[in-house]
Amino acid sequence: MTALHSRPRRLNRPWLTAGFVLAVVAALIGSFLLGGALTTPTEKALNSAPERIQAFASAERRAVTAHAPFTGKITRGIEQPLLTEPPSGVSATVTHMAVAEGRTLHAFDYLGELAGVPLFAVSSRVPLYRDLRLGDRGRDVLAFQRELASSGFPGVRATGVVDEVTLEAVQLIHTNQLVPPPARTRKETVIRLASFVKADLRSATVIRTAAVASTVGEKNPFLTVSSGGLAVSGFATLPLADSLSPGASVKLAAGTVTGTGRVAEVGPFAKNEEQVLGRAVTVHPDPSFASLPDNRTVTVELTSAAPPGLAVPLIALRQHEGGYAVLAAKDRDSEPSLVRLNVTSQAEGWAAVSVLEGELSEGHTLWIP
């Protein structure tokens, strides 16, 4: 039996194998080199992006009025009936009504007439209890004269004695309303107690009036006023709260009812139910809001123009220790420093500021963060 022997097969063309190996190695080297030369679009964008260029702004002097609205609700004080029974010797019939619902009463306002007797408002703090004549004196006279003087009647002095100037002021109260003044003789009453209706006039707003020809009584007072006054009470957050002050004019809107009002009171800094810092604000609206029910939501917007003052662009503001700051210097070539600011108003990309710490004036350069 013949044994089988195997022998390695000889390559007929060894140069082909060597060429193939060289081609593979060359392809690998080429791929490596090509991969190093190629970049993705993202890498190209990153590699070609320019270095960040510092932007600057300037501090200016300008008026910055905050128009951002806040909401409040209609509130009313305690109802106060006025004249539920006629004065002694006067009929109870209403012969003229001179005020309308929603009217805010002031001292010596003309209210109307009861049986032909003209009626004027007077503060409940004035202790009138009698008719007054020339020469009468007392604490009631003193308080009455103070009320006349504070209401703008010229020449009236609080002496506690009824003098000619006091009588002339009372005459003027009547003639301004085209109603006959009381007689001016020593024998006749010249200041009639019956003509003055006492009321809390700090914020009295008329909410109901008696009809002409009706009879006044417990169920039909001549007038019913709200002693707390018609008001819109709300909460303004910062920085708008710092733009509001008593006397500021505001625009009001409640659905189709629109009008104006004036800020009556701005409270101290406090936090609302959402723990946001601000101030409670009370606004006295115009009479067009008198018909709205309590708790009706009203939008309040500041309208009075702020005086020009130091202002910076909002984009220049930085947060610093719970407040605001800017990085500022006199010019771009100077070393900037941090200036702490109080922001009092924001509008149209600007913030009205006051300096708390550091130096900042109109024209200073600001570094934009």
ZIMO-V875498 format. One record per residue. N is the residue number from 1. RES is the residue in one letter. OMEGA is omega in degrees with one decimal (* if undefined). Layout:
N RES OMEGA
N RES OMEGA
//
This chain:
1 M -174.3
2 T -179.8
3 A 178.7
4 L 177.3
5 H 175.9
6 S -177.6
7 R 178.6
8 P -177.7
9 R -177.6
10 R 176.1
11 L -179.9
12 N -178.0
13 R -178.3
14 P -178.6
15 W 176.7
16 L 180.0
17 T 179.2
18 A 179.1
19 G 179.8
20 F 179.4
21 V 178.9
22 L 179.6
23 A 179.0
24 V 179.3
25 V 179.7
26 A 178.7
27 A 179.2
28 L 178.7
29 I 179.1
30 G 178.8
31 S -179.8
32 F -179.6
33 L 179.8
34 L 178.7
35 G 178.2
36 G -178.0
37 A -177.1
38 L 175.5
39 T 178.0
40 T 176.7
41 P 179.6
42 T 179.4
43 E 177.8
44 K -179.1
45 A -179.1
46 L -177.7
47 N -176.9
48 S -178.7
49 A -179.3
50 P 175.2
51 E -178.2
52 R 178.9
53 I -179.4
54 Q 177.4
55 A -177.7
56 F 173.1
57 A -179.1
58 S 171.4
59 A -177.8
60 E 171.7
61 R -177.4
62 R 176.9
63 A 178.3
64 V -178.5
65 T -179.9
66 A 178.6
67 H -178.0
68 A -177.6
69 P 168.5
70 F -176.8
71 T 175.6
72 G -179.4
73 K 177.7
74 I 175.8
75 T 176.7
76 R 179.1
77 G -179.1
78 I 178.2
79 E -178.0
80 Q 177.0
81 P 177.9
82 L 176.2
83 L 176.7
84 T 172.9
85 E -175.5
86 P 173.9
87 P -179.2
88 S 176.9
89 G -178.8
90 V 177.4
91 S -175.5
92 A -176.4
93 T 177.0
94 V -179.2
95 T 177.6
96 H 175.2
97 M -172.8
98 A -178.1
99 V -180.0
100 A 176.6
101 E -177.5
102 G -179.8
103 R 174.2
104 T -174.4
105 L 175.1
106 H -178.6
107 A 176.3
108 F 169.6
109 D 177.5
110 Y -174.8
111 L -175.7
112 G -177.8
113 E 174.9
114 L -177.2
115 A 177.2
116 G 178.9
117 V 179.9
118 P -177.9
119 L 179.7
120 F 178.4
121 A 173.5
122 V -177.1
123 S 177.9
124 S 177.5
125 R 177.8
126 V -173.8
127 P 177.2
128 L 179.0
129 Y -175.9
130 R 168.5
131 D -177.2
132 L 177.6
133 R 178.2
134 L 178.6
135 G 177.1
136 D -179.6
137 R 178.9
138 G -179.9
139 R 176.7
140 D 176.8
141 V -179.9
142 L 179.7
143 A 179.8
144 F 178.8
145 Q 177.1
146 R 178.1
147 E 177.8
148 L -177.6
149 A -179.1
150 S 178.5
151 S 172.7
152 G 177.7
153 F -171.8
154 P 172.1
155 G -177.2
156 V 177.0
157 R -179.0
158 A -179.6
159 T -175.6
160 G 179.1
161 V 178.0
162 V 179.0
163 D -177.1
164 E -179.1
165 V 178.0
166 T 179.7
167 L 179.1
168 E 178.0
169 A 178.6
170 V 175.5
171 Q -178.8
172 L 177.4
173 I -178.8
174 H -174.4
175 T 176.5
176 N -179.6
177 Q 178.8
178 L 174.5
179 V -175.8
180 P 176.9
181 P 177.2
182 P -176.6
183 A -177.7
184 R 176.2
185 T -179.2
186 R -176.7
187 K -176.6
188 E 175.6
189 T -179.7
190 V 172.9
191 I -173.6
192 R 176.7
193 L -176.5
194 A -176.1
195 S -176.1
196 F -177.4
197 V -177.8
198 K 178.1
199 A 172.6
200 D -171.6
201 L 179.3
202 R 177.2
203 S -176.3
204 A 178.7
205 T -179.2
206 V 177.5
207 I 174.7
208 R 177.5
209 T 176.3
210 A 179.6
211 A 174.9
212 V -178.5
213 A 175.5
214 S -179.0
215 T -179.2
216 V 179.6
217 G -178.3
218 E -178.5
219 K -179.4
220 N 179.1
221 P 178.9
222 F 175.8
223 L 168.4
224 T -178.5
225 V 172.3
226 S -175.3
227 S 176.5
228 G 178.4
229 G 173.2
230 L -176.3
231 A 170.0
232 V -177.9
233 S -178.8
234 G -178.4
235 F 178.8
236 A 179.5
237 T 177.8
238 L 1.1
239 P -178.5
240 L -177.1
241 A -179.6
242 D 178.1
243 S -176.1
244 L 176.9
245 S 179.5
246 P -178.9
247 G -179.4
248 A 179.0
249 S 179.1
250 V 171.6
251 K -178.1
252 L 177.7
253 A 175.3
254 A -175.3
255 G -179.8
256 T 179.3
257 V 178.4
258 T 179.7
259 G -177.7
260 T 176.9
261 G 177.3
262 R 178.8
263 V -179.7
264 A -175.7
265 E 174.8
266 V -174.7
267 G 177.6
268 P 176.9
269 F 179.0
270 A 176.2
271 K 177.6
272 N -177.0
273 E 178.0
274 E 179.4
275 Q 176.8
276 V -176.0
277 L 179.2
278 G -179.5
279 R 171.9
280 A -175.5
281 V 175.3
282 T -178.2
283 V 172.6
284 H -177.5
285 P 176.1
286 D -173.5
287 P -178.8
288 S -179.7
289 F -175.7
290 A -177.6
291 S -178.9
292 L -179.7
293 P 175.7
294 D 177.1
295 N 174.7
296 R -178.7
297 T 180.0
298 V 175.7
299 T -177.5
300 V -179.7
301 E 180.0
302 L -178.9
303 T -176.7
304 S -177.3
305 A 177.8
306 A 176.6
307 P 178.0
308 P 179.8
309 G -179.2
310 L -178.1
311 A 178.1
312 V 175.3
313 P -179.9
314 L -177.1
315 I -179.9
316 A -177.2
317 L 176.0
318 R 172.6
319 Q -179.2
320 H 177.1
321 E 177.6
322 G 179.6
323 G -177.8
324 Y 178.0
325 A 171.4
326 V 172.8
327 L -169.6
328 A 174.4
329 A -179.0
330 K 177.4
331 D -175.2
332 R -178.0
333 D -179.3
334 S 178.8
335 E -178.1
336 P 175.4
337 S -178.0
338 L 179.5
339 V 179.3
340 R -172.7
341 L 167.4
342 N -179.8
343 V -177.5
344 T 179.8
345 S 177.5
346 Q 176.6
347 A 171.6
348 E 174.7
349 G -179.1
350 W 176.8
351 A 172.0
352 A -171.7
353 V 166.5
354 S -174.0
355 V 175.4
356 L -177.9
357 E -179.5
358 G -177.1
359 E 177.8
360 L 179.2
361 S 176.7
362 E -179.9
363 G 177.3
364 H 178.8
365 T 179.8
366 L 175.6
367 W 178.5
368 I -178.3
369 P *
//
